[in-house]
């Protein structure tokens, strides 16, 4: 058997060939392709039978532009078929932003816009009150440009397959969530919250305009990535209940933009002091 991994004129390639009859394992290597052969260095013997040791042979294989001219595959032909319609849809203008929205900690126009979108759509999704929202800065992969905002721009900012989830947390877990942000000096994006952090300690917390109540059960909108403990947000694993909406965060943002347009508003957000560090 033989397998090859090769890139587009990248100069790196490898192939591993096992000849069980002659007990020979040939490994073609270039730079990091050595990793492809590690499996056969560590676990070679079951391939050849007990007591039979393989002989390894190494030689270089040049990967050049010859691989750039391979005949089109079924997948590439299928992609070419759908490409014009996909490009047309991605260029659809979904809204207008008077200025560029950027992302940075501890809060920023883009991060505030994202969590405000999660909160607004979550409040439409269920009749029960949703108190606050949370997402991660790592999920915001680009700035949102000023001017006409296309569907392509939304995909660029939110490229991951993260879904909106609505969950309930006991007060102690909410406090631990924000205390951990303070301890690690790594605050994620939050909506409808005001937190004051002093010397890496949570000094003050209010949610939905009310002082934090340790005896209250809070309902929050977030993404499934964080619910699973992503970005070390462990407190969410203690959720009392979880509603999976099935809505991708990109669709949530587009829906929120439509809500703004229906109210005659543009895409905008500002730093409003929801996170204060001292």
TORGU-471855 format. One record per residue (C-alpha): residue in three letters; y, z, x. Coordinates in steps of 0.02 Angstrom, whole numbers, padded with zeros to 5 digits, always signed. Layout:
BEGIN
ALAYZX/...
***
This chain:
BEGIN
UNK+00000+00000+00000/UNK+00177-00029+00057/UNK+00348+00022-00006/UNK+00520-00028+00053/UNK+00692+00045+00024/UNK+00834-00065+00077/UNK+01021-00076+00047/UNK+01148-00214+00037/UNK+01180-00261+00218/UNK+01185-00076+00258/UNK+01088-00088+00421/UNK+00968+00045+00364/UNK+00794+00018+00296/UNK+00618+00081+00301/UNK+00444+00037+00250/UNK+00287+00142+00251/UNK+00119+00057+00258/UNK-00047+00148+00247/UNK-00203+00063+00310/UNK-00341+00182+00256/UNK-00479+00068+00318/UNK-00416+00067+00497/UNK-00337+00240+00488/UNK-00166+00173+00538/UNK+00001+00225+00464/UNK+00145+00110+00511/UNK+00319+00175+00482/UNK+00470+00062+00504/UNK+00623+00167+00538/UNK+00810+00149+00553/UNK+00928+00297+00565/UNK+00903+00415+00417/UNK+00749+00319+00360/UNK+00650+00441+00466/UNK+00651+00552+00312/UNK+00545+00426+00219/UNK+00406+00454+00343/UNK+00410+00644+00341/UNK+00288+00654+00198/UNK+00157+00565+00301/UNK+00189+00675+00453/UNK+00169+00835+00353/UNK+00030+00785+00234/UNK-00059+00636+00314/UNK-00239+00691+00317/UNK-00290+00679+00134/UNK-00246+00495+00143/UNK-00379+00459+00273/UNK-00519+00579+00239/UNK-00565+00745+00314/UNK-00570+00749+00503/UNK-00489+00579+00522/UNK-00318+00579+00604/UNK-00199+00434+00579/UNK-00113+00340+00718/UNK+00074+00319+00692/UNK+00166+00163+00749/UNK+00356+00149+00751/UNK+00466-00003+00764/UNK+00638-00059+00705/UNK+00668-00180+00564/UNK+00839-00260+00551/UNK+00914-00259+00377/UNK+01053-00388+00367/UNK+01135-00509+00245/UNK+00971-00596+00209/UNK+00944-00465+00075/UNK+01110-00506-00008/UNK+01041-00668-00076/UNK+00888-00608-00170/UNK+00856-00700-00334/UNK+00930-00609-00485/UNK+00812-00484-00564/UNK+00782-00461-00750/UNK+00891-00307-00746/UNK+01037-00398-00664/UNK+01023-00541-00788/UNK+01025-00416-00930/UNK+01179-00332-00857/UNK+01268-00497-00840/UNK+01230-00535-01023/UNK+01312-00375-01085/UNK+01451-00366-00954/UNK+01586-00465-01049/UNK+01570-00359-01207/UNK+01562-00198-01106/UNK+01719-00243-01009/UNK+01808-00286-01171/UNK+01766-00117-01246/UNK+01810-00020-01089/UNK+01983-00101-01085/UNK+02019-00041-01263/UNK+02179+00063-01265/UNK+02144+00232-01348/UNK+02313+00316-01324/UNK+02474+00330-01227/UNK+02523+00458-01094/UNK+02707+00472-01048/UNK+02658+00530-00874/UNK+02506+00550-00764/UNK+02399+00705-00792/UNK+02325+00782-00635/UNK+02197+00919-00606/UNK+02214+01070-00492/UNK+02176+01257-00495/UNK+02209+01381-00568/UNK+02277+01274-00710/UNK+02347+01099-00725/UNK+02404+00975-00857/UNK+02238+00880-00854/UNK+02126+01034-00859/UNK+02230+01110-01000/UNK+02219+00946-01095/UNK+02029+00943-01075/UNK+01998+01120-01138/UNK+02124+01098-01279/UNK+02023+00946-01333/UNK+01861+01046-01331/UNK+01939+01184-01435/UNK+02019+01068-01564/UNK+01861+00967-01594/UNK+01750+01121-01598/UNK+01862+01197-01732/UNK+01835+01040-01836/UNK+01648+01041-01807/UNK+01612+01213-01883/UNK+01702+01313-02019/UNK+01693+01475-01920/UNK+01838+01517-01803/UNK+01821+01464-01621/UNK+01918+01582-01508/UNK+01933+01494-01341/UNK+01868+01352-01233/UNK+01804+01326-01057/UNK+01760+01183-00943/UNK+01743+01159-00756/UNK+01865+01080-00636/UNK+01721+00991-00552/UNK+01695+00886-00707/UNK+01869+00811-00695/UNK+01843+00673-00568/UNK+02009+00581-00572/UNK+02186+00591-00638/UNK+02228+00520-00808/UNK+02356+00382-00778/UNK+02524+00371-00864/UNK+02556+00230-00987/UNK+02421+00151-01093/UNK+02260+00249-01076/UNK+02102+00144-01089/UNK+01926+00197-01131/UNK+01888+00152-00950/UNK+02009+00288-00893/UNK+01922+00418-01001/UNK+01755+00372-00923/UNK+01832+00383-00750/UNK+01899+00558-00779/UNK+01743+00619-00869/UNK+01595+00525-00791/UNK+01461+00655-00823/UNK+01346+00666-00973/UNK+01410+00836-01026/UNK+01399+00885-01210/UNK+01506+01001-01314/UNK+01418+01162-01359/UNK+01484+01307-01463/UNK+01417+01478-01421/UNK+01442+01661-01456/UNK+01462+01793-01322/UNK+01473+01981-01332/UNK+01637+02056-01272/UNK+01559+02128-01114/UNK+01497+01956-01063/UNK+01667+01878-01094/UNK+01746+02011-00983/UNK+01615+01979-00849/UNK+01648+01792-00861/UNK+01832+01813-00818/UNK+01801+01956-00696/UNK+01687+01841-00598/UNK+01823+01708-00595/UNK+01939+01839-00521/UNK+01815+01905-00393/UNK+01769+01734-00327/UNK+01947+01668-00335/UNK+01874+01519-00427/UNK+01948+01507-00602/UNK+01884+01368-00713/UNK+01987+01281-00847/UNK+02014+01388-01003/UNK+02099+01361-01170/UNK+02182+01483-01293/UNK+02171+01620-01161/UNK+02294+01714-01053/UNK+02223+01803-00902/UNK+02315+01898-00766/UNK+02225+01918-00600/UNK+02288+02038-00468/UNK+02207+02053-00296/UNK+02050+01965-00359/UNK+02031+02085-00505/UNK+02051+02046-00690/UNK+02203+02149-00740/UNK+02239+02080-00914/UNK+02153+01968-01039/UNK+02205+01906-01210/UNK+02114+01780-01319/UNK+02190+01685-01465/UNK+02349+01784-01443/UNK+02262+01952-01463/UNK+02219+02085-01331/UNK+02039+02075-01274/UNK+01920+02179-01381/UNK+01761+02232-01288/UNK+01675+02267-01455/UNK+01707+02095-01526/UNK+01589+01947-01521/UNK+01685+01792-01466/UNK+01648+01612-01508/UNK+01689+01482-01375/UNK+01682+01294-01347/UNK+01614+01234-01181/UNK+01494+01107-01104/UNK+01306+01117-01087/UNK+01318+01106-00897/UNK+01405+01275-00891/UNK+01291+01347-01024/UNK+01147+01316-00905/UNK+01233+01415-00767/UNK+01317+01269-00680/UNK+01455+01310-00556/UNK+01389+01488-00551/UNK+01450+01527-00727/UNK+01305+01645-00757/UNK+01380+01746-00901/UNK+01352+01605-01025/UNK+01165+01625-01008/UNK+01184+01783-01114/UNK+01246+01684-01264/UNK+01196+01762-01430/UNK+01192+01593-01519/UNK+01217+01412-01469/UNK+01264+01259-01572/UNK+01224+01093-01490/UNK+01347+00967-01561/UNK+01275+00815-01472/UNK+01453+00757-01436/UNK+01486+00695-01260/UNK+01645+00765-01184/UNK+01712+00586-01171/UNK+01691+00565-01359/UNK+01772+00735-01387/UNK+01924+00681-01286/UNK+01938+00513-01376/UNK+01925+00604-01543/UNK+02060+00726-01489/UNK+02174+00583-01438/UNK+02148+00507-01611/UNK+02197+00674-01688/UNK+02356+00674-01584/UNK+02396+00495-01634/UNK+02375+00537-01818/UNK+02508+00671-01792/UNK+02623+00549-01702/UNK+02593+00632-01533/UNK+02560+00559-01361/UNK+02434+00619-01233/UNK+02520+00762-01145/UNK+02491+00938-01081/UNK+02585+01060-00973/UNK+02557+01214-00867/UNK+02590+01357-00988/UNK+02543+01513-00889/UNK+02371+01538-00965/UNK+02311+01592-00792/UNK+02424+01702-00686/UNK+02369+01754-00512/UNK+02460+01887-00408/
***
